[in-house]
Amino acid sequence: MARFVTSILIASAVVGASMATLAIQPDTVPGRPALTADPLMTRLLEAYRIQVVVFSWPMHRARYLRVSAALYNGEAEYEFLAKALGELGVRAQ
């Protein structure tokens, strides 16, 4: 998982894309109101000080993690995110 996520994030940053969106496993609480923070987003911020957007798309039964790439982010930051996602049991879809 870590290598998969890191590869996608780094590849997206290298080709000049400013964002990468990864499909992850669906929310464990179906029907969560769209305007409430996803627990994964909160956990990443509180436990790892990582700011990313996590959102659900209920119509498609999908959940996504979106990363904005910037020049000041290096490979180490993407590796850290991938490690955190692995520790939290997040799986790519």
N, C-alpha and C positions, 0 to 999 in steps of 0.2 A: 504494500500500500504506500509506504513512504516514498519509495522510488518512483512509483507511478505518479503520485501527486506532484512530487518535486519535478519530475520530467516535464509534466504538462505545464506547470507554472513557469519553469525556466524557459521552456520553448516559447511560451506565449510572450514572455518579457523580451526574449532575444529577437523575435520577429517584429518587434515594435508595437505589439498590441498593448494597450494600457490596462486591459482587464482580462481576467480568465474566469470562466464560470465552470464549476465542476458539479456534475450530478452526484449526489450522495444518497445514502439509504433514506427512505421516507421517514417522516416524523413519527415518533412513537405515540403521539397524542393527536389522532386525526381530528380535524375540525377546529384546530387551534385558530383563534381569531387572527386575521392577517396583520393587524396592527400591533400585535404583541411580539416582544423579542423572542426569537427562537432560543431555547435553553442552551444549545450548542454555542451560539454566538456569545451568550452571557458567560458560559463556562470558559471559553477561549480567552475572553477579556479578563475575567477575574483570576483564573489560575495561571495563565501564561502571558498575560498582557499583550495579546494578539487581537488586533481589530480587523475583522472581516465581516462581510454581510452573509447571513444565512437566512434563506427564505424558502417558504413552501409554495408550491403551485398546486393546490388541491384538485383542480380540474383534471390535471394530468397525473395525479398521485405522485408528484415529484417534489424533490427538495434539492436546493442548490446552495453551494458555497461560492461566493464571488470575491475575488481578490483584485484589488487595483494595484497594478505594478507601477513602480516609480523608479527613477534612476538611483535614488538613495537606497533602494532595497537590493541586497545582494543575494547570492546563492545561499549563504548561511541563514538568512531569514526564511527562505522557502523550505530549507531543510528543517528548521525549527518548527515551522507550521506543520510540515508533514509528520514530524515526530510527535507533535502534540495530537494531531488527528489520530495517529496510530494508537497512542496511549488512551485516547478516549473511545477507541473502538469504532471510529468512523470508517465506513467502507464506500469506495467509489461504486457507482452504478453503471 
